[in-house]
Amino acid sequence: MATDTPAEDVVTALPECGVARFLTLLEGPWATLIVRELLHGPHRFTELRAALPRISPHTLTRRLRQFENHGIVTRTSYPEIPPRVEYRLTELGEGLRTVLDAMGAWAMSIPEPARPDDTAWYCDHGGRPKPANQP
């Protein structure tokens, strides 16, 4: 049976376990960073891309659609020329503020490793493994 609905637009059942459900909704390195940006207020697509320069347009679009399908984000299209579309967190999405604040506080409580240069690649390469030819 053929369908015209893209895979990212299909809403799937969520796990029963709260932690598994959270990880399903916010899996991957970009999900929490998109939410972090939207916690500052509504953003246009290009503003989100500018705030997250290493995210691909495809990934950002896919994540925003998933968030919209699960009621975390609303997409508002304004009838203007040129067209303007804004994304903002719903009340449900705003509830992630305390979660991200707690995650940030916990992460900042971790002491620096003995060799901080070993972890700098994570931020420098968008969470991807450091290329083998780099020190």
Protein Blocks (a to p, Z undefined) as FASTA:
>chain_A
ZZfbdfklpccdddfblklmmmmmmgcjklmmmmmmmmnoccdfklmmmmmmmbcfklmm
mmmmmmmmnopaccdddddddddddddddfklmmmmmmmmmmmmmmmmpccdfblmlmmm
mmmnnopacdfkbZZ
